[in-house]
Amino acid sequence: MNKFFLLIASHLYFFSFSQDTLMPIVFLDDVIISEENNGFDVEDFIYYVKNDTTFYMGFKHLRYYSHKFESSLNIFNKKNKKIASINKYGDYHTDNNKAWVSYDSTHSNGRMFKRSGKHRFYTPEAFDEVFFPKDTIDVSLDISKAKNKGESQNMRDAKTVGFSIGSDATEQKKGGLNKKLAVFSIDMQKYYDYTISDTIYNNIECYVFTIKMKDLVDEKDMKKVLIRNLVSYFDKTNFNVLYREYKFIYNHFLISLDIDVVVHMDYVNKKHVPTKIYYNGFWNVFLFKPERADFLLLNSDYIIN
């Protein structure tokens, strides 16, 4: 399954850029133009975007602080009819060194599991690895570039995809998918519009940075554009990422996918934490059965002293 490293693209790491990266042309809305006249610097903003670690830190907080969770995952057939589902309710516990999960209840319907008790589908197995570890795990707020050998290659690549916007530094490089992730590279800039605007999110003033495939990209070139849309909200006061959404589309004889991921964050005692994570996606990898699924995770009642 190592060809499919994009499934769990809801985890994030560092921005990493190759030497052929150049400052893209960035469109500004009227509010940002006004702020530019009062000292806002586009080049500095792009630098902050490229070097952001706050989104990754938000997910570090998710693993570091105790909280309650509820989740639902649905599997669909090719006619988009639900054929299996599982709902989980429970608590995520930590002591600032170790973390573990306890369940209040779980409910499954359909053929979610094999007779052996193992997952019948890859999608729920992947989300379990990310959000619902079976065993006690180590937790820390340290950010390191060193490879965590305790994680699967899929997990490490998913972190790169999710947390390192613009990076092609995935371990899996077959099929050239990794090069299509480099949305700031000179080769990829011609396919994208880059826009800075602003919005109010949870009563917080935010900058909005959008990377979107150009409307006039022809069908042939669309095959080269894996990330179709990427939106990030940055808190204007500290540049914390409070919202991010992704749209991935790719069609190839070895792998095809159409995936949306949306992450909402909020502050709890001045720490930004994920409160809502949503995934909706289809993927089809050569030699594996295609899967269609959606996943919703709600996190609440964080204990942050």
PAZAPA-4460 file (N, C-alpha, C; in steps of 0.05 Angstrom, whole numbers, plus 32768, in hexadecimal, padded with zeros to 4 digits):
% residues 305
    n_x    n_y    n_z   ca_x   ca_y   ca_z    c_x    c_y    c_z   seq   type   mol
   8010   7FE8   8000   8000   8000   8000   8011   8019   8000     1      M     A
   802C   8016   7FFD   803D   802D   7FFF   803A   8040   7FE8     2      N     A
   802B   8038   7FD2   8027   804B   7FBD   8013   8061   7FC5     3      K     A
   8003   805A   7FDA   7FEE   806D   7FE1   7FF5   807C   7FFB     4      F     A
   8006   8091   7FF8   800E   809F   8010   7FFE   80B9   8014     5      F     A
   7FE9   80BD   8005   7FDA   80D6   8007   7FC0   80D3   8017     6      L     A
   7FB9   80BB   801F   7F9F   80B7   802C   7F9C   80C8   8044     7      L     A
   7FB0   80C9   8056   7FAD   80D6   806F   7FBC   80F1   806F     8      I     A
   7FB5   8101   805B   7FC3   811A   8058   7FB9   812F   806B     9      A     A
   7FAF   8128   8082   7FA6   813B   8095   7FBA   8140   80AC    10      S     A
   7FD4   8137   80A9   7FE9   813C   80BC   7FFF   814C   80AF    11      H     A
   800E   815C   80BE   801F   816F   80B1   803A   8172   80BE    12      L     A
   804F   817D   80AF   806A   817E   80B8   8077   8198   80B1    13      Y     A
   808E   8199   80A2   809B   81B2   809B   8098   81B8   807E    14      F     A
   809A   81D2   8076   809C   81D8   805A   80B9   81D4   8051    15      F     A
   80BC   81C7   803A   80D7   81C1   802F   80D7   81C8   8012    16      S     A
   80EA   81D7   8008   80EA   81E0   7FEC   8104   81DB   7FDE    17      F     A
   8101   81D2   7FC5   8118   81CC   7FB5   8125   81E6   7FAB    18      S     A
   813D   81E3   7F9F   814B   81FB   7F97   813F   8209   7F7F    19      Q     A
   812D   81FB   7F70   8121   8207   7F59   8107   8215   7F60    20      D     A
   8104   821C   7F79   80EB   822A   7F82   80EF   8248   7F81    21      T     A
   80DC   8256   7F76   80DC   8273   7F72   80C3   827E   7F7F    22      L     A
   80C4   8297   7F87   80AD   82A5   7F92   8097   82A5   7F7E    23      M     A
   807F   829A   7F84   8069   829A   7F70   805C   82B6   7F6E    24      P     A
   804D   82BA   7F59   803C   82D2   7F56   8024   82CE   7F68    25      I     A
   801F   82E2   7F7A   800A   82DF   7F8E   7FF6   82F5   7F8A    26      V     A
   7FDC   82EE   7F88   7FC6   8301   7F85   7FBD   8309   7FA1    27      F     A
   7FB7   8324   7FA4   7FAE   832F   7FBD   7F92   833A   7FBB    28      L     A
   7F81   8336   7FCF   7F67   8344   7FCF   7F6A   8360   7FD9    29      D     A
   7F55   8370   7FD8   7F56   838C   7FDF   7F60   8391   7FFB    30      D     A
   7F56   8380   800E   7F5E   8384   802A   7F7C   8380   802D    31      V     A
   7F87   836C   8020   7FA4   8366   8023   7FB4   837C   8015    32      I     A
   7FAA   8386   7FFF   7FB8   839C   7FF2   7FBA   83B4   8005    33      I     A
   7FA4   83B9   8013   7FA3   83CF   8027   7FB8   83CA   803D    34      S     A
   7FB9   83B1   8046   7FCC   83AA   805B   7FE9   83AC   8051    35      E     A
   7FEC   83A6   8037   8007   83A8   802B   8011   83C4   802C    36      E     A
   7FFE   83D7   8028   8005   83F3   8029   800D   83FC   8045    37      N     A
   8005   83EC   8059   800B   83F3   8075   8020   83E0   8081    38      N     A
   8030   83D4   806F   8046   83C4   8079   8045   83A6   8075    39      G     A
   802E   839C   806B   802C   837F   8066   803F   8378   804F    40      F     A
   804F   8363   8052   8063   835C   803E   805C   8340   8033    41      D     A
   8056   833E   8019   804E   8325   800D   8065   8310   800F    42      V     A
   807D   8319   8009   8093   8306   800A   8097   82FA   8025    43      E     A
   8095   830B   803A   8097   8301   8056   8081   82ED   805C    44      D     A
   8069   82F3   8052   8052   82E2   8057   8057   82C6   804A    45      F     A
   8060   82C6   8031   8065   82AC   8024   807B   829D   8033    46      I     A
   808F   82AC   803E   80A3   829E   804D   8097   8290   8066    47      Y     A
   8085   829E   8074   8078   8292   808B   8068   827A   8082    48      Y     A
   805A   827C   806C   804A   8265   8062   805C   824D   805D    49      V     A
   8072   8252   804F   8084   823C   8048   8091   822F   8060    50      K     A
   8095   823E   8075   80A3   8234   808C   8091   822E   80A4    51      N     A
   8077   822E   809F   8064   8229   80B5   8068   820E   80C2    52      D     A
   8067   820E   80DD   8066   81F6   80ED   804E   81F5   80FF    53      T     A
   803E   820A   80FE   8028   820D   8112   8012   81F8   810D    54      T     A
   800D   81F1   80F3   7FF9   81DD   80EE   8002   81C2   80F9    55      F     A
   801B   81BC   80F4   8026   81A3   80FF   8024   81A3   811E    56      Y     A
   802B   81BA   812A   8029   81BC   8147   800D   81B8   8151    57      M     A
   7FF9   81C2   8142   7FDD   81BD   814A   7FD7   819F   814C    58      G     A
   7FE2   818F   813A   7FDF   8172   813B   7FF0   8166   8151    59      F     A
   8007   8172   8157   8016   8169   816F   8005   816D   8188    60      K     A
   7FF7   8184   8189   7FE6   8189   81A0   7FD0   8174   81A2    61      H     A
   7FC6   816B   818B   7FB1   8157   818A   7FBA   813D   8199    62      L     A
   7FD3   8136   8195   7FDD   811E   81A1   7FE8   8123   81BE    63      R     A
   7FED   813C   81C4   7FFA   8142   81DE   7FE7   8147   81F4    64      Y     A
   7FCF   8151   81EE   7FBB   8159   8202   7FA3   8146   8202    65      Y     A
   7F9A   813F   821A   7F83   812E   821D   7F6A   813C   8213    66      S     A
   7F57   812C   8207   7F3F   8138   81FD   7F2B   8121   81F7    67      H     A
   7F13   8129   81F1   7EFE   8116   81E9   7EFC   8117   81CA    68      K     A
   7EF3   8101   81BF   7EEF   80FF   81A2   7ED7   80F0   819B    69      F     A
   7ECC   80F5   8183   7EB8   80E5   8177   7EBE   80E4   8159    70      E     A
   7EBB   80CD   814D   7EC1   80CB   8131   7EAD   80B9   8122    71      S     A
   7EAB   80BE   8109   7E9B   80AC   80F7   7EA9   80A8   80DD    72      S     A
   7EA9   808F   80D4   7EB5   8088   80BA   7EA2   8077   80AB    73      L     A
   7E9E   807E   8091   7E8C   8070   8080   7E9A   8067   8067    74      N     A
   7E95   804E   805E   7E9F   8043   8045   7E89   8041   8031    75      I     A
   7E8E   8048   8018   7E7A   8048   8003   7E82   8036   7FEC    76      F     A
   7E6F   802B   7FDE   7E75   801C   7FC5   7E77   802F   7FAE    77      N     A
   7E7B   8024   7F96   7E7F   8035   7F7E   7E65   8044   7F76    78      K     A
   7E4E   803B   7F81   7E35   804A   7F7C   7E30   805E   7F92    79      K     A
   7E44   8062   7FA3   7E42   8075   7FB9   7E2E   806D   7FCE    80      N     A
   7E29   8053   7FD1   7E17   8049   7FE5   7E28   8040   7FFD    81      K     A
   7E20   8048   8015   7E30   8041   802D   7E2E   8023   8032    82      K     A
   7E46   8016   8035   7E46   7FF9   803A   7E52   7FF2   8055    83      I     A
   7E5F   8005   8062   7E6A   7FFF   807D   7E6F   8019   808B    84      A     A
   7E6E   8018   80A5   7E73   8030   80B5   7E7D   8029   80D1    85      S     A
   7E8A   803C   80DE   7E92   8038   80FA   7E92   8053   8107    86      I     A
   7E88   8054   8120   7E87   806C   8130   7E95   8066   814A    87      N     A
   7EA5   807A   8153   7EB5   8076   816C   7EB1   808F   817E    88      K     A
   7EAF   8089   8198   7EAD   809E   81AC   7EC0   8097   81C2    89      Y     A
   7ED0   80AA   81CB   7EE3   80A4   81E0   7EF4   80BB   81EA    90      G     A
   7F0A   80B3   81F7   7F1C   80C7   8202   7F38   80C1   81FA    91      D     A
   7F47   80D6   81F5   7F63   80D5   81EF   7F72   80DE   8208    92      Y     A
   7F82   80CD   8213   7F8F   80D4   822D   7FAD   80D8   8229    93      H     A
   7FB9   80EB   8237   7FD6   80EF   8237   7FDF   80F6   8253    94      T     A
   7FF9   80F1   8258   8006   80FA   8270   801E   810B   8269    95      D     A
   801E   8116   8250   8033   8127   8245   804C   8118   823D    96      N     A
   804C   80FE   8241   8061   80ED   8236   8056   80D6   8226    97      N     A
   8040   80CA   822F   8033   80B4   8222   8016   80BC   821C    98      K     A
   800A   80AE   8208   7FEE   80B3   8201   7FE1   8098   81FA    99      A     A
   7FC7   8097   8200   7FB8   807F   81FA   7F9A   8086   81F6   100      W     A
   7F8C   8074   81EA   7F70   8079   81E3   7F5E   8065   81F3   101      V     A
   7F48   8070   81FD   7F33   805E   8209   7F19   8065   81FB   102      S     A
   7F08   8050   81F8   7EEF   8053   81EA   7ED7   8052   81FD   103      Y     A
   7EC4   8065   81FA   7EAB   8063   8208   7E99   804F   81F8   104      D     A
   7E9A   8051   81DE   7E8A   803F   81CD   7E94   803F   81B1   105      S     A
   7E90   8029   81A3   7E95   8028   8186   7E7E   8018   8179   106      T     A
   7E76   8021   8162   7E60   8013   8154   7E68   8010   8137   107      H     A
   7E65   7FF8   812C   7E6B   7FF4   8110   7E54   7FE6   8102   108      S     A
   7E51   7FEC   80E9   7E3C   7FE0   80D9   7E48   7FD7   80BE   109      N     A
   7E3C   7FC2   80B2   7E47   7FB9   8099   7E60   7FA8   809D   110      G     A
   7E6E   7FA2   8088   7E85   7F91   8089   7E9F   7FA2   808C   111      R     A
   7EA0   7FAF   80A3   7EB7   7FC0   80A8   7ED0   7FB0   80AF   112      M     A
   7ECC   7F98   80BB   7EE2   7F88   80C4   7EE2   7F6C   80B7   113      F     A
   7EF9   7F60   80B5   7EFB   7F44   80AD   7EF4   7F32   80C5   114      K     A
   7EF1   7F18   80BF   7EEC   7F06   80D5   7F02   7F05   80EA   115      R     A
   7F1A   7F0B   80E1   7F31   7F0C   80F3   7F30   7F24   8106   116      S     A
   7F1E   7F37   8100   7F1D   7F4F   8110   7F2D   7F66   8104   117      G     A
   7F3C   7F61   80EF   7F4C   7F75   80E2   7F3A   7F86   80CF   118      K     A
   7F44   7F9E   80C9   7F35   7FAF   80B7   7F32   7FA3   809B   119      H     A
   7F1B   7FA5   8090   7F17   7F9C   8075   7F20   7FB1   8061   120      R     A
   7F20   7FCA   8069   7F27   7FE0   8057   7F40   7FEE   8062   121      F     A
   7F4F   7FFB   804F   7F68   8008   8057   7F62   8023   8064   122      Y     A
   7F4D   8031   805B   7F48   804D   8065   7F45   804E   8083   123      T     A
   7F33   803E   808F   7F31   803F   80AC   7F4A   8036   80BB   124      P     A
   7F59   8024   80AF   7F72   801B   80BB   7F86   8033   80BC   125      E     A
   7F87   8043   80A7   7F99   805A   80A6   7F91   806E   80BA   126      A     A
   7F77   8074   80BD   7F6F   8088   80D1   7F73   807E   80ED   127      F     A
   7F70   8064   80F2   7F76   8059   810C   7F94   805E   8113   128      D     A
   7FA5   805A   8100   7FC2   805E   8105   7FC7   807B   810D   129      E     A
   7FB9   808E   8101   7FBE   80AA   8106   7FB1   80B3   8120   130      V     A
   7F97   80AC   8124   7F88   80B9   813A   7F81   80A6   8151   131      F     A
   7F81   808C   814D   7F79   8079   8162   7F8D   8063   8166   132      F     A
   7FA5   806A   8170   7FB9   8055   8173   7FB0   803F   8186   133      P     A
   7FB7   8026   817F   7FAF   800F   818F   7FBE   800D   81A9   134      K     A
   7FD7   8016   81A8   7FE9   8014   81C0   7FEF   802F   81CB   135      D     A
   7FFC   8030   81E2   8006   8049   81ED   801C   8053   81DC   136      T     A
   801C   806D   81D6   8030   8079   81C5   803F   808F   81D3   137      I     A
   8057   8096   81CA   8066   80AC   81D5   805B   80C6   81C9   138      D     A
   805A   80DB   81D9   8051   80F5   81CF   8065   810B   81D7   139      V     A
   8067   811F   81C7   8079   8135   81CC   8071   814D   81BC   140      S     A
   8078   8165   81C5   8073   817D   81B5   808C   8185   81A5   141      L     A
   80A1   8175   81A6   80B9   817B   8196   80B4   8176   8179   142      D     A
   80BE   8188   8168   80BD   8185   814B   80D8   817E   8141   143      I     A
   80DA   8167   8133   80F4   815D   8129   80F1   8155   810C   144      S     A
   8106   815A   80FD   8107   8151   80E1   8110   8134   80DF   145      K     A
   811A   8129   80F4   8124   810D   80F4   810D   80FA   80ED   146      A     A
   8113   80E5   80DE   8100   80D0   80D7   80F8   80C0   80F0   147      K     A
   80DE   80BD   80F4   80D4   80AD   810A   80D1   8090   8100   148      N     A
   80E4   807F   8107   80E4   8063   80FC   80CD   8053   8108   149      K     A
   80C0   805D   811D   80A9   804F   8129   8090   8053   8119   150      G     A
   8090   8066   8106   8079   806B   80F5   807C   805C   80DA   151      E     A
   8066   8056   80CE   8067   8049   80B3   806F   805E   809E   152      S     A
   8078   8054   8087   807F   8067   8071   8066   8076   8069   153      Q     A
   804F   8069   8069   8036   8077   8062   8032   808F   8075   154      N     A
   8036   808A   808F   8032   809F   80A2   8045   80B6   809E   155      M     A
   805E   80B0   8099   8072   80C5   8095   806D   80D5   807C   156      R     A
   8065   80C7   8066   805E   80D5   804E   8045   80E6   8051   157      D     A
   8032   80DB   8060   8019   80EB   8064   801F   8105   8073   158      A     A
   8032   8104   8086   803A   811C   8094   8046   8130   8081   159      K     A
   8057   8126   806F   8064   8138   805C   804F   8145   804A   160      T     A
   803C   8135   8040   8027   8140   802F   8017   8155   803D   161      V     A
   800F   814E   8056   7FFD   8160   8064   800A   8178   8071   162      G     A
   8022   8174   807D   802E   8189   808C   8043   8199   807C   163      F     A
   804C   818F   8066   8062   819B   8057   8058   81A4   803C   164      S     A
   8046   81B8   803C   803B   81C1   8023   8051   81CB   8011   165      I     A
   8053   81C0   7FF9   8068   81C8   7FE7   8080   81B5   7FE6   166      G     A
   8080   81A2   7FF8   8097   818F   7FFA   8092   8177   7FE8   167      S     A
   80A7   816D   7FDB   80A5   8154   7FCC   80B6   813F   7FD9   168      D     A
   80BD   8143   7FF3   80CF   8131   8001   80C2   8119   800E   169      A     A
   80B1   810C   7FFE   80A5   80F3   8008   80B8   80DC   8003   170      T     A
   80B6   80C7   8013   80C6   80AF   800F   80BD   809F   7FF7   171      E     A
   80A3   809F   7FF2   8098   8092   7FDA   8099   80A5   7FC2   172      Q     A
   80A8   809D   7FAE   80AC   80AF   7F97   80A4   80A3   7F7C   173      K     A
   8098   808B   7F7D   8090   807D   7F65   807A   808C   7F57   174      K     A
   807B   808D   7F3C   8066   809A   7F2D   8067   80B8   7F2C   175      G     A
   807C   80C4   7F39   807F   80E0   7F38   806B   80F0   7F48   176      G     A
   805B   80E3   7F59   8047   80F2   7F68   8054   8107   7F7A   177      L     A
   806B   8101   7F85   8077   8114   7F98   807D   812F   7F8B   178      N     A
   8086   812F   7F71   808C   8148   7F63   8073   8159   7F60   179      K     A
   805C   814D   7F5E   8043   815C   7F5B   803A   816A   7F75   180      K     A
   8048   8163   7F8B   8042   8170   7FA4   8050   818A   7FA7   181      L     A
   8064   818F   7F97   8075   81A7   7F99   8067   81BF   7F8D   182      A     A
   8052   81C9   7F9A   8040   81DE   7F8F   804E   81F9   7F8C   183      V     A
   8065   81FD   7F98   8074   8216   7F95   808B   8214   7F81   184      F     A
   8090   81FD   7F76   80A6   81FA   7F63   80A1   8209   7F4A   185      S     A
   80B6   820F   7F3B   80B3   821E   7F22   80A2   820E   7F0E   186      I     A
   80A6   81F4   7F0E   8097   81E3   7EFB   8079   81E3   7F01   187      D     A
   8071   81E6   7F1A   8055   81E4   7F22   8047   81FF   7F24   188      M     A
   8056   8215   7F26   8049   822F   7F2A   8037   8237   7F13   189      Q     A
   803D   822D   7EFB   802C   8235   7EE4   8010   8229   7EE5   190      K     A
   800C   8216   7EF7   7FF2   8209   7EF9   7FE0   8215   7F0F   191      Y     A
   7FEC   8227   7F1F   7FDE   8231   7F37   7FDA   824F   7F38   192      Y     A
   7FC5   8257   7F46   7FC1   8272   7F4F   7FC6   8272   7F6D   193      D     A
   7FD5   8287   7F76   7FDB   828A   7F93   7FCE   82A4   7F9C   194      Y     A
   7FBD   82A3   7FB1   7FAE   82BA   7FB9   7FB0   82BE   7FD7   195      T     A
   7FB3   82D7   7FE0   7FB1   82DF   7FFC   7F98   82F0   8000   196      I     A
   7F88   82E8   8012   7F70   82F8   8019   7F6D   82F7   8038   197      S     A
   7F55   82FF   8042   7F51   82FD   805F   7F35   82F4   8065   198      D     A
   7F31   82EC   807E   7F16   82E3   8086   7F15   82E4   80A5   199      T     A
   7EFD   82E0   80AF   7EF8   82DD   80CC   7EF1   82C0   80D1   200      I     A
   7F01   82B3   80E2   7EFD   8296   80E8   7EFB   8294   8106   201      Y     A
   7EE4   828A   8110   7EE0   8288   812D   7EE6   82A2   813C   202      N     A
   7EDD   82B8   812F   7EE1   82D3   813A   7EFE   82DC   813B   203      N     A
   7F0F   82CE   812B   7F2B   82D5   812A   7F32   82DF   810E   204      I     A
   7F40   82F5   810C   7F48   8300   80F2   7F5F   82EE   80E7   205      E     A
   7F5B   82E5   80CE   7F6E   82D3   80C2   7F76   82DB   80A6   206      C     A
   7F8F   82D6   809F   7F97   82D7   8083   7F8F   82BC   8076   207      Y     A
   7F87   82BD   805D   7F80   82A5   804E   7F94   82A2   8037   208      V     A
   7FA2   828C   8037   7FB4   8286   8021   7FA9   826F   8011   209      F     A
   7FA4   8274   7FF7   7F98   8260   7FE6   7FAA   8259   7FCE   210      T     A
   7FAD   823F   7FCA   7FBB   8235   7FB2   7FA7   8225   7FA3   211      I     A
   7FA0   822E   7F8B   7F8B   8221   7F7B   7F93   821D   7F5F   212      K     A
   7F8C   8206   7F54   7F93   8201   7F38   7F85   8216   7F26   213      M     A
   7F93   8220   7F12   7F89   8234   7F00   7F70   8229   7EF1   214      K     A
   7F5D   823A   7EEC   7F45   8232   7EDD   7F4B   8229   7EC1   215      D     A
   7F60   8234   7EB5   7F65   822E   7E99   7F79   8217   7E94   216      L     A
   7F7F   8208   7EA9   7F91   81F1   7EA5   7F83   81DD   7E93   217      V     A
   7F90   81D4   7E7D   7F82   81C1   7E6B   7F82   81A5   7E77   218      D     A
   7F73   8193   7E6A   7F6F   8178   7E75   7F89   8169   7E76   219      E     A
   7F9B   816D   7E63   7FB4   815F   7E63   7FC5   8167   7E7B   220      K     A
   7FC6   8181   7E80   7FD7   818B   7E96   7FCA   8185   7EB2   221      D     A
   7FB0   8181   7EB2   7FA3   817A   7ECC   7FAF   8161   7ED8   222      M     A
   7FB9   814F   7EC7   7FC5   8137   7ED1   7FDF   813C   7EE1   223      K     A
   7FEA   8154   7EDD   8002   815C   7EEC   7FFC   816A   7F06   224      K     A
   7FE2   8170   7F0B   7FDB   8180   7F22   7FCD   816E   7F37   225      V     A
   7FDB   8166   7F4B   7FD0   8155   7F60   7FC0   8165   7F74   226      L     A
   7FCC   817B   7F7E   7FBE   818C   7F92   7FAD   81A0   7F82   227      I     A
   7F93   819D   7F83   7F81   81AF   7F74   7F7A   81C8   7F83   228      R     A
   7F79   81C6   7F9D   7F72   81DD   7FAE   7F7E   81D9   7FCA   229      N     A
   7F89   81EF   7FD5   7F93   81EE   7FF0   7F8F   8209   7FFD   230      L     A
   7F80   820A   8013   7F79   8223   8020   7F82   8221   803D   231      V     A
   7F8F   8237   8046   7F99   8238   8062   7F90   8253   806E   232      S     A
   7F87   8252   8087   7F80   826A   8096   7F96   826E   80AB   233      Y     A
   7FA3   8286   80AB   7FB8   828D   80BE   7FAE   82A2   80D1   234      F     A
   7FAE   829D   80EB   7FA8   82B1   80FF   7FBA   82C9   80FB   235      D     A
   7FAE   82E1   80F7   7FBE   82F9   80F1   7FD1   8300   8108   236      K     A
   7FCA   82F9   8121   7FDA   8301   8138   7FF3   82F1   813C   237      T     A
   7FF3   82D7   8133   800A   82C6   8139   8010   82B2   8123   238      N     A
   8001   82B3   810D   8005   82A2   80F6   8000   8284   80FB   239      F     A
   7FF2   827E   8110   7FE9   8262   8114   7FD5   825A   80FE   240      N     A
   7FD8   8243   80F3   7FC5   8239   80DF   7FAD   822E   80EF   241      V     A
   7F95   8239   80E9   7F7D   8232   80F7   7F69   8222   80E5   242      L     A
   7F6F   8221   80CC   7F5D   8213   80B9   7F6D   820B   80A1   243      Y     A
   7F68   81F3   8097   7F74   81EB   807D   7F63   81D8   806F   244      R     A
   7F61   81DB   8055   7F53   81C8   8044   7F63   81C1   802C   245      E     A
   7F61   81A7   8023   7F70   819D   800D   7F5D   8190   7FF9   246      Y     A
   7F64   8191   7FDF   7F56   8182   7FCB   7F6C   8175   7FBA   247      K     A
   7F6C   815A   7FBA   7F7F   814A   7FA9   7F6F   813B   7F94   248      F     A
   7F79   813D   7F7B   7F6E   812D   7F65   7F85   8122   7F55   249      I     A
   7F84   8108   7F4F   7F9A   80FD   7F3E   7F8E   80E4   7F30   250      Y     A
   7F95   80E2   7F17   7F8C   80CB   7F07   7FA3   80BF   7EF8   251      N     A
   7FA9   80A5   7EFD   7FBF   8097   7EF1   7FB7   807A   7EF0   252      H     A
   7FC3   806A   7EDE   7FBB   804E   7EDD   7FC3   803E   7EF6   253      F     A
   7FD7   8048   7F05   7FDF   803B   7F1D   7FD0   8045   7F36   254      L     A
   7FC8   805E   7F35   7FBA   8069   7F4C   7FA8   8081   7F43   255      I     A
   7F91   8082   7F4E   7F7F   8099   7F4A   7F73   80A0   7F65   256      S     A
   7F6E   80BA   7F69   7F63   80C2   7F82   7F54   80DD   7F7F   257      L     A
   7F41   80E1   7F91   7F32   80FB   7F92   7F2C   80FE   7FB0   258      D     A
   7F3B   8110   7FBD   7F3A   8112   7FDA   7F37   812F   7FE3   259      I     A
   7F26   8133   7FF7   7F22   814C   8004   7F29   8149   8022   260      D     A
   7F38   815B   802D   7F3E   815B   804A   7F39   8178   8055   261      V     A
   7F2B   817A   806B   7F26   8194   8078   7F2D   8192   8095   262      V     A
   7F3D   81A5   80A0   7F45   81A4   80BC   7F3E   81BF   80C8   263      V     A
   7F2E   81BE   80DE   7F27   81D6   80EE   7F37   81D6   8108   264      H     A
   7F42   81ED   810F   7F50   81EF   8129   7F43   8206   8139   265      M     A
   7F48   8205   8153   7F3F   821B   8165   7F52   821C   817D   266      D     A
   7F4F   8231   818C   7F60   8235   81A4   7F53   822A   81BD   267      Y     A
   7F63   821C   81CD   7F5C   8213   81E8   7F72   821C   81FA   268      V     A
   7F6D   822E   820C   7F82   8239   821E   7F9B   8241   820E   269      N     A
   7F96   824F   81F9   7FAB   825B   81E8   7FBA   8246   81D7   270      K     A
   7FB2   822D   81D8   7FBE   8219   81C7   7FAB   8213   81B0   271      K     A
   7FB6   8212   8197   7FA4   820C   8180   7FA4   81EE   817C   272      H     A
   7F8B   81E3   817A   7F88   81C6   8178   7F73   81C0   8163   273      V     A
   7F75   81A8   8156   7F61   81A0   8142   7F47   8199   8150   274      P     A
   7F31   81A5   8147   7F17   81A0   8152   7F05   8190   813F   275      T     A
   7F0A   8192   8126   7EFA   8183   8112   7F0C   817C   80FA   276      K     A
   7F0C   8162   80F3   7F1C   8159   80DC   7F09   8149   80CA   277      I     A
   7F08   8150   80B1   7EF6   8142   809E   7F05   8139   8086   278      Y     A
   7EFF   8120   807E   7F0B   8114   8066   7EF5   8108   8055   279      Y     A
   7EF7   810D   803B   7EE5   8100   8028   7EF5   80F8   8010   280      N     A
   7EF6   80DF   8009   7F09   80D8   7FF4   7F03   80BD   7FE6   281      G     A
   7F0E   80BC   7FCE   7F0E   80A3   7FBE   7F2A   809E   7FB6   282      F     A
   7F33   8085   7FB7   7F4D   807F   7FAC   7F4C   8062   7FA0   283      W     A
   7F5D   805F   7F8C   7F5E   8045   7F7E   7F7B   8040   7F77   284      N     A
   7F87   802C   7F84   7FA3   8025   7F80   7FA5   800A   7F73   285      V     A
   7FB7   8008   7F5F   7FBA   7FEF   7F50   7FBF   7FD8   7F63   286      F     A
   7FB1   7FC2   7F5F   7FB2   7FA9   7F6F   7FA3   7FAB   7F89   287      L     A
   7F95   7FC2   7F8F   7F85   7FC4   7FA6   7F69   7FCC   7F9E   288      F     A
   7F55   7FC4   7FAF   7F3A   7FCC   7FA9   7F37   7FEA   7FAF   289      K     A
   7F29   7FF9   7F9D   7F24   8015   7FA2   7F13   8019   7FBB   290      P     A
   7F17   8030   7FC8   7F07   8037   7FE0   7EFC   8053   7FDE   291      E     A
   7EE3   8056   7FE7   7ED6   8070   7FEA   7ECE   8073   8007   292      R     A
   7ED5   8089   8014   7ED0   808B   8030   7ECE   80A8   8038   293      A     A
   7EBF   80AD   804E   7EC1   80C7   805B   7EC6   80C2   8079   294      D     A
   7ED3   80D6   8086   7EDB   80D4   80A1   7ED8   80EF   80AF   295      F     A
   7ECC   80EF   80C6   7EC9   8107   80D6   7ED3   8102   80F2   296      L     A
   7EE4   8113   80FC   7EEE   8112   8117   7EEA   812C   8125   297      L     A
   7EDC   812B   813C   7ED7   8142   814D   7EE6   813F   8167   298      L     A
   7EF5   8154   816E   7F05   8153   8187   7EFB   816A   8199   299      N     A
   7EF7   8164   81B3   7EED   8178   81C5   7EF8   8173   81E1   300      S     A
   7EF1   8186   81F3   7EF8   8184   8210   7F16   817E   8214   301      D     A
   7F26   818E   8206   7F43   818B   820A   7F4A   8193   8226   302      Y     A
   7F5D   8185   8232   7F67   818C   824D   7F83   8198   8249   303      I     A
   7F84   81B2   824A   7F9D   81C1   8246   7FA0   81D5   825D   304      I     A
   7FB3   81CF   826F   7FB6   81E0   8286   7FCD   81F5   8282   305      N     A
***
